[in-house]
Every structure is written in structure tokens, then in C-alpha cells.
Amino acid sequence: MTASPRTVGFTAMADGTKEDYELLAELEESQVGGFADRVLGWLKTMDDSVGYQISRLEHSLQAATRAYRAGEDEETVVCVLLHDIGDYLAPANHSEVAAAVLRPYVSEKNYWIVKHHGVFQGYYYFHFTGADRNARDRWKDHPYYQATVDFCAHYDQNSFDPKYGWEPLEFFEPMVRRVLAQPVNVESDT
């Protein structure tokens, strides 16, 4: 990233002027415009296997291909593609990080699914690591519970197959660019 030659005049936000904040809004808008490129870059860093038979990037591509071929809407396909991008920054809570990145651009349902998929995915292996495989059941009455179960069953847990023919990243790039083009949701604390 190149530093902007134009800068604000303040050193403490409390001292900013209307002109300072108009400048920052203009510069931030250009940052939002390049967001899809940054996200696609993060995805490309996942081209390592970390013990699996395929790379984490290939896992993401395979999962998104499954969602696309199942007829999911574009936003859902993009969420499936990006569900593990949090691995790059925060392996211990990757689901929450991925969900936070996607939150301004996706529906509440897709946000919730991505945020909770790590615990729901645990159904398939937590019992081998001494954790409760049914930890997901604390949300049994949540309206998106079954959708998250289905997300993991149909797109996540079964997408480590080196013989499955998945689409390349270039296939999904236009979808990512459309979904991440402009924030549609105002963040909330809920």
C-alpha cells in the first residue's frame, strides 16, 4: 500500500476538522474499492496443505464448487469460499475472524453460519480430541442451526478430496468482487 500524499492535520482525533474527516472518508472509499483484491490475496496465501491431502485453498475452492453446483445463491457461494480465511490471521478462532470480515457484505444468516461453522464442524472430530462433539447443540433452537449443520455436512467436512474436480479461483473471482463491492449492512453489537 502506498501512503497518501494528503494527510489530516491532527495528531489526536478530537482535534480533527470537518475537512480532515472528509479527506479520510474519501481515502477510505478507495480502500473499500480494493477490499476484494485483499481478500483474494488472503485466500491465495492458503495454498498449503498443513497436513491435509489438499491445500487449504483447494479445500475452499472445493467447498465453494460444491455450493455452486448445488445451486446456492452467489452470496452463499462466496461465504463458502471464504469461510476459512480467518485461518491466515487467527487459527484459534478462524470462524469469528472470517465472519467479521464478511459481516458488512452478507446477510445475517450467512454471517451467523460462517461465525459458528468451526464449532459445528467439530461434530466430525471433537470426540477424537477430547472435546464435546455436540457443542453445537447449545444453539439447537437458533433459527440458523440447521443451515449451519447443512453447511458443514454438504460443503465443509467433505471438501478435502484430492479427486474431486473443483473450479479454479478465477471462476469465483467475479462473484467475490460483486459480493464484496460495497458494504450493505451496518455493523451492530448483536
Contacts in CASP RR format, 6 or more apart in sequence:
PFRMAT RR
TARGET T0000
AUTHOR 0000-0000-0000
METHOD contacts of the structure
MODEL  1
MTASPRTVGFTAMADGTKEDYELLAELEESQVGGFADRVLGWLKTMDDSV
GYQISRLEHSLQAATRAYRAGEDEETVVCVLLHDIGDYLAPANHSEVAAA
VLRPYVSEKNYWIVKHHGVFQGYYYFHFTGADRNARDRWKDHPYYQATVD
FCAHYDQNSFDPKYGWEPLEFFEPMVRRVLAQPVNVESDT
4 27 0 8 1.000
6 23 0 8 1.000
6 27 0 8 1.000
7 23 0 8 1.000
8 16 0 8 1.000
8 20 0 8 1.000
8 23 0 8 1.000
8 24 0 8 1.000
9 16 0 8 1.000
9 17 0 8 1.000
9 20 0 8 1.000
10 16 0 8 1.000
10 17 0 8 1.000
10 20 0 8 1.000
32 182 0 8 1.000
32 183 0 8 1.000
33 181 0 8 1.000
35 180 0 8 1.000
36 176 0 8 1.000
36 177 0 8 1.000
36 180 0 8 1.000
36 181 0 8 1.000
39 82 0 8 1.000
39 85 0 8 1.000
39 101 0 8 1.000
39 176 0 8 1.000
39 180 0 8 1.000
40 169 0 8 1.000
40 173 0 8 1.000
40 176 0 8 1.000
42 85 0 8 1.000
42 86 0 8 1.000
42 88 0 8 1.000
42 89 0 8 1.000
43 57 0 8 1.000
43 60 0 8 1.000
43 81 0 8 1.000
43 82 0 8 1.000
43 85 0 8 1.000
43 169 0 8 1.000
44 57 0 8 1.000
44 169 0 8 1.000
45 88 0 8 1.000
46 55 0 8 1.000
46 56 0 8 1.000
46 57 0 8 1.000
46 60 0 8 1.000
46 84 0 8 1.000
46 85 0 8 1.000
46 87 0 8 1.000
46 88 0 8 1.000
47 55 0 8 1.000
47 56 0 8 1.000
47 57 0 8 1.000
47 58 0 8 1.000
48 55 0 8 1.000
48 56 0 8 1.000
48 57 0 8 1.000
49 55 0 8 1.000
49 56 0 8 1.000
50 56 0 8 1.000
52 59 0 8 1.000
52 160 0 8 1.000
53 160 0 8 1.000
53 161 0 8 1.000
53 162 0 8 1.000
54 62 0 8 1.000
54 160 0 8 1.000
54 161 0 8 1.000
54 162 0 8 1.000
56 84 0 8 1.000
56 87 0 8 1.000
57 169 0 8 1.000
58 162 0 8 1.000
58 166 0 8 1.000
59 84 0 8 1.000
59 159 0 8 1.000
59 160 0 8 1.000
60 80 0 8 1.000
60 81 0 8 1.000
60 82 0 8 1.000
60 83 0 8 1.000
60 84 0 8 1.000
60 85 0 8 1.000
61 81 0 8 1.000
61 166 0 8 1.000
61 167 0 8 1.000
61 168 0 8 1.000
61 169 0 8 1.000
61 172 0 8 1.000
62 159 0 8 1.000
62 160 0 8 1.000
62 161 0 8 1.000
62 164 0 8 1.000
62 165 0 8 1.000
62 166 0 8 1.000
63 80 0 8 1.000
63 81 0 8 1.000
63 83 0 8 1.000
63 155 0 8 1.000
63 156 0 8 1.000
63 159 0 8 1.000
64 77 0 8 1.000
64 78 0 8 1.000
64 80 0 8 1.000
64 81 0 8 1.000
64 155 0 8 1.000
64 166 0 8 1.000
64 167 0 8 1.000
64 172 0 8 1.000
65 164 0 8 1.000
65 165 0 8 1.000
65 166 0 8 1.000
65 167 0 8 1.000
66 80 0 8 1.000
66 154 0 8 1.000
66 155 0 8 1.000
66 158 0 8 1.000
66 159 0 8 1.000
67 76 0 8 1.000
67 77 0 8 1.000
67 80 0 8 1.000
67 81 0 8 1.000
67 154 0 8 1.000
67 155 0 8 1.000
68 77 0 8 1.000
68 167 0 8 1.000
68 172 0 8 1.000
70 154 0 8 1.000
70 155 0 8 1.000
72 80 0 8 1.000
74 175 0 8 1.000
74 178 0 8 1.000
74 179 0 8 1.000
75 106 0 8 1.000
75 107 0 8 1.000
75 110 0 8 1.000
75 179 0 8 1.000
76 110 0 8 1.000
77 172 0 8 1.000
77 175 0 8 1.000
78 106 0 8 1.000
78 172 0 8 1.000
78 175 0 8 1.000
78 176 0 8 1.000
78 179 0 8 1.000
78 180 0 8 1.000
79 102 0 8 1.000
79 106 0 8 1.000
79 110 0 8 1.000
79 113 0 8 1.000
79 114 0 8 1.000
80 151 0 8 1.000
80 155 0 8 1.000
80 156 0 8 1.000
81 172 0 8 1.000
81 175 0 8 1.000
81 176 0 8 1.000
82 98 0 8 1.000
82 101 0 8 1.000
82 102 0 8 1.000
82 114 0 8 1.000
82 176 0 8 1.000
83 95 0 8 1.000
83 98 0 8 1.000
83 114 0 8 1.000
83 117 0 8 1.000
83 151 0 8 1.000
83 156 0 8 1.000
84 94 0 8 1.000
84 98 0 8 1.000
85 94 0 8 1.000
85 97 0 8 1.000
85 98 0 8 1.000
85 101 0 8 1.000
86 94 0 8 1.000
86 95 0 8 1.000
86 97 0 8 1.000
86 98 0 8 1.000
86 101 0 8 1.000
87 94 0 8 1.000
89 97 0 8 1.000
90 96 0 8 1.000
90 97 0 8 1.000
94 118 0 8 1.000
95 114 0 8 1.000
95 115 0 8 1.000
95 116 0 8 1.000
95 117 0 8 1.000
95 118 0 8 1.000
95 119 0 8 1.000
96 115 0 8 1.000
98 114 0 8 1.000
98 115 0 8 1.000
99 111 0 8 1.000
99 112 0 8 1.000
99 114 0 8 1.000
99 115 0 8 1.000
100 115 0 8 1.000
102 110 0 8 1.000
102 111 0 8 1.000
102 114 0 8 1.000
103 111 0 8 1.000
103 185 0 8 1.000
103 187 0 8 1.000
104 183 0 8 1.000
104 184 0 8 1.000
104 185 0 8 1.000
104 186 0 8 1.000
104 187 0 8 1.000
105 179 0 8 1.000
105 180 0 8 1.000
105 182 0 8 1.000
105 183 0 8 1.000
105 184 0 8 1.000
105 185 0 8 1.000
106 114 0 8 1.000
106 179 0 8 1.000
106 184 0 8 1.000
106 185 0 8 1.000
107 185 0 8 1.000
108 185 0 8 1.000
109 144 0 8 1.000
109 147 0 8 1.000
111 185 0 8 1.000
112 142 0 8 1.000
112 144 0 8 1.000
112 148 0 8 1.000
113 144 0 8 1.000
113 147 0 8 1.000
113 148 0 8 1.000
113 151 0 8 1.000
116 136 0 8 1.000
116 139 0 8 1.000
116 144 0 8 1.000
116 148 0 8 1.000
117 148 0 8 1.000
117 151 0 8 1.000
117 152 0 8 1.000
117 156 0 8 1.000
118 152 0 8 1.000
119 135 0 8 1.000
119 136 0 8 1.000
120 136 0 8 1.000
120 148 0 8 1.000
120 149 0 8 1.000
120 151 0 8 1.000
120 152 0 8 1.000
121 152 0 8 1.000
121 156 0 8 1.000
121 157 0 8 1.000
122 131 0 8 1.000
122 133 0 8 1.000
122 135 0 8 1.000
122 136 0 8 1.000
123 133 0 8 1.000
123 134 0 8 1.000
123 136 0 8 1.000
123 149 0 8 1.000
123 152 0 8 1.000
124 133 0 8 1.000
124 152 0 8 1.000
124 157 0 8 1.000
125 133 0 8 1.000
126 132 0 8 1.000
126 133 0 8 1.000
126 135 0 8 1.000
127 133 0 8 1.000
136 145 0 8 1.000
136 148 0 8 1.000
136 149 0 8 1.000
139 145 0 8 1.000
139 148 0 8 1.000
END
